[in-house]
Amino acid sequence: MGISADHAATLEAFTKQNGTKHLLLSDFRRTMLPGWGALETNEQSPIFRYARRAYFVIDRQGVVRYQKIQTNALDLLNPDEVLKALKESGAA
C-alpha cells in the first residue's frame, strides 16, 4: 500500500494512467504523516509541509519491522533493501 499527500483524485488518475495494482491512499490533510515522522515542517524550506519519501514494513501483528525516512524526496530506496526487510519480517 502507498500513502501520499496528493489529493485522492490525483492518486486515482495516477493509478489508472499507470496501471498500478496496489492500493494508494491519500493523506491530503496531512493528519497521518506527522505520526510516522514523514512530514517535513521546516519553515525555511521552499515547500513547507511536504511528505518525505518513507518506507515501512509492518508485520501481520502491526509491528513496524523496518523503516527508512529519506531526507531528500528524490532519493529512492534500493528495492533489494525493501525485499530483504520483507523476508526478515515474515511480512512477505
C-alpha positions in Angstrom: 0.0 0.0 0.0 1.2 3.5 -0.7 0.2 6.7 1.1 0.7 10.1 -0.5 -0.1 13.7 0.4 -1.6 14.1 -3.0 -5.4 14.5 -3.4 -7.4 11.3 -3.8 -8.5 12.3 -7.3 -4.8 12.8 -8.3 -4.0 9.3 -7.0 -6.9 7.8 -8.8 -5.8 9.3 -12.1 -2.2 8.1 -11.5 -3.4 4.6 -10.8 -5.5 4.4 -14.0 -2.8 6.0 -16.1 0.0 3.7 -14.8 -2.0 0.5 -14.3 -1.0 0.5 -10.6 -2.2 -2.7 -8.9 -1.5 -1.8 -5.2 -3.7 0.5 -3.1 -2.9 4.2 -2.9 -4.3 6.2 0.0 -4.4 10.0 0.3 -3.3 11.9 3.4 -4.1 15.2 1.7 -4.8 17.0 5.0 -1.5 15.6 6.4 -3.0 14.2 9.5 -1.2 10.8 9.5 2.2 11.7 8.1 3.4 13.5 11.3 2.8 10.5 13.4 5.2 8.5 11.3 7.8 11.2 11.1 7.2 11.5 7.3 6.2 15.2 7.1 8.7 17.9 6.5 7.7 21.0 8.5 10.9 23.2 8.1 9.7 26.8 7.8 12.9 27.6 5.9 12.0 25.1 3.2 10.6 26.5 0.0 7.9 23.8 0.1 6.6 23.9 3.7 4.6 20.8 5.0 5.5 18.2 2.3 5.6 14.5 2.6 9.0 12.9 2.9 9.7 9.7 0.9 9.4 7.0 3.6 9.3 3.2 3.6 7.8 1.0 6.3 7.5 -2.8 6.7 4.7 -3.7 9.1 4.2 -7.4 10.1 0.8 -9.1 10.4 0.7 -8.2 14.1 1.1 -4.5 13.3 4.7 -4.2 14.5 6.9 -2.0 12.5 9.9 -4.2 11.4 11.6 -1.7 9.1 11.5 2.0 8.5 13.5 4.4 6.4 12.6 8.0 6.0 14.6 9.8 3.3 15.8 13.4 4.0 15.7 14.1 0.2 12.5 13.2 -1.5 14.4 12.5 -4.7 16.4 9.7 -3.1 14.8 6.3 -3.9 15.3 3.1 -1.8 17.1 0.2 -3.3 14.4 -2.4 -4.0 16.7 -5.2 -2.6 16.7 -3.4 0.8 12.9 -3.5 1.0 12.8 -7.1 -0.2 15.3 -8.1 2.5 13.3 -6.3 5.2 10.1 -8.1 4.0 11.8 -11.5 4.1 13.3 -10.9 7.6 10.0 -9.6 9.0 7.9 -12.5 7.7 5.5 -10.0 6.2 6.2 -11.2 2.7 
